[in-house]
């Protein structure tokens, strides 16, 4: 049974840049201790013969392949633009 001390909770809060009340420290002490207890239980599971993996589910590429398709001409793309210059949209400068 891993029981975090109040000092350890305060150190974790400091590392996370959190300001906790005494009540919150006590609450997190219990919750974090319960998480550590569960992790301890998981350490006891026999995983021999199970290969290490980075993900519990198989990953695959969900991107579609690039395909050349017809698109708007420059004139069509700029048709409703409020201001253009040299076949491009012209916008106000936003940097000082």
N, C-alpha and C positions, 0 to 999 in steps of 0.2 A: 504494500500500500504506500504509494508515493504521496506524501503530504508536503506541499510547498509551504515554506515559512512566509510570514508576513514580509520579511526583509526581501525574499526572492521575488515576491509579487511587486514590491516597491521598485526593485531593480528592473524588472520587466517593464513596468509602467514608465520608468525613467527612460529606458532605451526606446520605448515607443512614443516618447514625449507626451505622455498622458498625465494629467493631474487628477488623482483619485481621492475621493473622500474615504474616511475610515470604513464606512459601510460598504462602499464599492470594493475596497481592498479585501475585506472579509468575503464578499460575494465571489470575487474573482479567485480568491485563494481556494475556495471550495470547487468552483467550476474548473479551474486549471488542474487541480489535483485529480478531479474525476477524469479529465482527459488523459492525464499521465497514467492513471490506473488502467484505463481502457487500452492505451498503447502497450502497457505491460502485459495485459492479457493477450494482445495480438502477437507479442514477441514469443509466446509459448506455442503458437500454431506451427505444426510441422509443414515446412515448405520444401522439403527435399523433393527433387524431381520437377519442381515448378521453375521454369526459366524466368529470370528477371525481365521486367517489362517497364516501359515508360508510361504505358497507358493500359487501362483495363479493357478498353474496347479497341478493335482494329481501326486504324486510321487509313483513310484514302483521300486522294486529291479530289476535291469537289468542284474544282475549276473546270470550266468547259474549254476545249481547245480553241485557239484563236482562229477565226475565219474571216476572210476578207468579204465585206458586204458593202453594197452601195450606201453612201452617206450623203449628207447635205453638201451642196457646193458652197464655196466661200460666200458668194452673193446671197444665197438662201440663209446661211447662218447669220450673216450680218444685216439682214433685211430690216429687222426691228431695233437694231442697236441705236441708242441715242447719239453715239459719237464713234466714228471709226477713223483709222489712219493706216494706210498701207496694208490693207486687207486684214486688219486686226481690230479688236475692240479697244477703244481708248477710254481710260478711266482716270479719275482724279488721283493725284499722288497722295498717299496717306502717311508718308514718312516725313518727319521734320528734319 
